[in-house]
Amino acid sequence: MRDLFRGELVRLSGEDPETRAKAEVRWERDTEYHRLADGDPAQLWSEKKMKEWMEKRMQRENLHEFSIRSLADDRLIGAIGLFVDWPHKDAWVGIGIGERDLWGKGYGTDAMRLILRYGFTEMNLRRISLALHAYNARAQRSYEKAGFRLEGQMRQDQLKEGRRSDTVFMGLLHEEWLAMLAAQ
């Protein structure tokens, strides 16, 4: 049987909150990373404040979050998580690859494939959705490779650097995921 948490480039892991907070603080100081991943204004966090926020967040029963580590050197490179709506068996996925030197090299796509496998096989989810900024074309291509389909967009709902941009919504249904696997 295949390792559920191991892909071709990355593995999903649990992480010591201090290690994760230290990495998250460093990644968040990269304002391009923040603007690609988050709609909220950028802010500077201390490691202590980040650790406290993460520990509080991890207490939520509907959050299933993992660190992303590269297989090549076991380096902590990002995070991915599912926010589950149990009554409907739906989830929203969020991902961030914090290590800039690994952007555009397939690490995010590999991690996304792992979280989809986890969500659909272990959690028996019916649907997984995501939202992204329209200006993040690299992420959209990655999500399409993982199987997500464009579902719509909210026009001009984000203001970044004095310009309005859209939010794009994508989704993947369990049966679409199964059909994609059968075609491989």
C-alpha positions in Angstrom: 0.0 0.0 0.0 1.2 3.5 -0.9 2.3 6.0 1.8 -0.6 8.4 2.1 1.6 11.3 3.1 4.4 10.9 0.6 4.4 12.2 -3.0 7.1 12.4 -5.7 8.7 15.6 -4.4 7.2 16.2 -1.0 5.8 14.6 2.1 3.2 16.0 4.5 4.1 16.1 8.2 3.1 17.3 11.6 5.4 19.9 13.0 6.6 21.2 16.3 4.8 24.5 16.7 8.1 26.4 17.4 9.7 25.1 14.2 6.6 25.9 12.1 6.2 29.4 13.7 9.8 30.3 12.9 9.4 29.3 9.3 5.9 31.0 8.9 7.3 34.3 10.3 10.2 34.2 7.8 7.8 33.4 4.9 5.3 36.1 5.9 8.1 38.7 5.8 8.3 38.0 2.0 5.5 40.4 0.9 5.2 38.7 -2.5 4.5 35.4 -0.8 1.9 37.1 1.4 0.2 38.9 -1.5 0.0 35.6 -3.5 -1.5 33.6 -0.6 -3.6 36.0 1.5 -6.1 38.7 1.0 -5.5 40.4 4.4 -3.0 43.2 4.7 0.6 42.1 5.4 1.8 42.4 8.9 4.9 41.6 10.9 4.5 38.8 13.4 6.9 37.7 16.2 7.6 34.0 16.5 5.8 34.0 19.9 2.7 35.6 18.5 2.7 33.3 15.5 3.1 30.2 17.7 0.2 31.3 19.9 -2.0 32.0 16.9 -1.1 28.6 15.3 -1.8 26.7 18.6 -5.2 28.4 19.0 -6.0 27.6 15.3 -5.0 23.9 15.6 -7.7 23.4 18.3 -10.4 23.8 15.7 -11.9 20.4 15.0 -12.6 21.2 11.3 -9.0 22.1 10.5 -6.6 19.4 9.2 -3.3 21.1 8.5 0.1 19.7 7.6 3.6 21.0 7.0 5.1 20.4 3.6 8.7 19.0 3.5 10.8 18.4 0.4 11.9 14.8 0.0 15.3 15.8 -1.4 16.6 17.4 1.8 13.6 17.1 4.3 13.5 21.0 4.4 10.3 22.6 5.7 9.0 24.4 2.6 5.3 25.2 3.2 2.0 24.3 4.6 -1.3 22.9 3.4 -4.7 22.4 5.1 -8.3 21.5 4.7 -11.1 23.4 6.4 -13.9 20.9 6.6 -17.7 21.5 6.6 -18.6 18.1 8.0 -22.4 18.2 7.5 -21.9 18.7 3.8 -18.6 16.7 3.5 -17.0 19.7 1.7 -13.7 21.4 2.4 -11.7 24.4 1.4 -8.0 23.9 0.8 -5.3 26.4 1.5 -1.6 26.0 0.5 1.5 28.1 0.6 5.0 27.2 -0.5 7.2 29.6 1.5 10.5 28.8 0.0 10.9 31.1 -3.1 13.6 29.0 -4.7 11.1 26.2 -5.0 8.3 28.2 -6.7 7.2 26.9 -10.1 9.0 23.5 -9.7 6.1 21.2 -8.9 6.3 21.1 -5.1 2.9 22.8 -4.6 1.2 20.5 -7.2 2.6 17.4 -5.6 1.4 18.6 -2.1 -2.0 19.4 -3.5 -2.3 15.9 -5.0 -1.5 14.5 -1.5 -4.1 16.6 0.3 -6.7 15.6 -2.3 -5.9 11.9 -1.8 -6.1 12.4 1.9 -9.4 14.4 1.7 -11.1 12.0 -0.7 -9.9 8.7 0.6 -9.4 9.2 4.4 -12.1 11.8 5.1 -14.5 10.7 2.4 -15.1 14.2 1.3 -17.5 15.0 -1.5 -16.0 18.2 -2.7 -12.8 20.3 -2.2 -12.8 24.0 -3.1 -10.3 26.8 -3.2 -10.0 30.5 -3.9 -7.1 32.4 -5.3 -6.2 35.9 -6.6 -6.7 36.2 -10.4 -3.1 37.6 -10.7 -1.7 34.4 -9.4 -1.6 32.5 -12.7 1.1 30.1 -11.6 -1.1 28.8 -8.8 -4.1 28.5 -11.1 -2.0 26.3 -13.5 -0.9 24.2 -10.6 -4.4 23.7 -9.4 -5.6 22.7 -12.9 -2.8 20.1 -13.0 -4.1 18.6 -9.8 -7.6 18.4 -11.3 -9.4 21.5 -10.1 -11.9 23.2 -12.5 -12.7 26.9 -12.7 -16.1 27.6 -11.2 -16.4 31.4 -11.2 -14.9 34.6 -9.9 -15.8 37.6 -7.8 -14.9 40.7 -9.7 -12.7 43.4 -8.3 -13.1 42.3 -4.7 -9.4 42.7 -3.7 -7.4 45.9 -3.5 -3.6 45.3 -3.8 -1.1 48.0 -4.5 -3.8 50.5 -5.5 -5.4 48.1 -8.1 -8.5 46.0 -7.9 -8.3 42.3 -8.8 -10.7 39.4 -8.9 -10.9 36.3 -6.7 -11.1 33.1 -8.7 -13.0 30.0 -7.4 -12.1 26.4 -8.3 -13.4 23.1 -7.2 -13.0 19.3 -7.6 -15.7 16.7 -6.9 -14.9 13.2 -5.6 -16.1 11.5 -8.8 -14.0 13.9 -11.0 -11.0 13.0 -8.9 -11.7 9.2 -9.3 -12.1 9.6 -13.1 -8.8 11.5 -13.3 -7.0 8.7 -11.4 -8.6 6.1 -13.6 -7.3 7.9 -16.7 -3.7 8.0 -15.5 
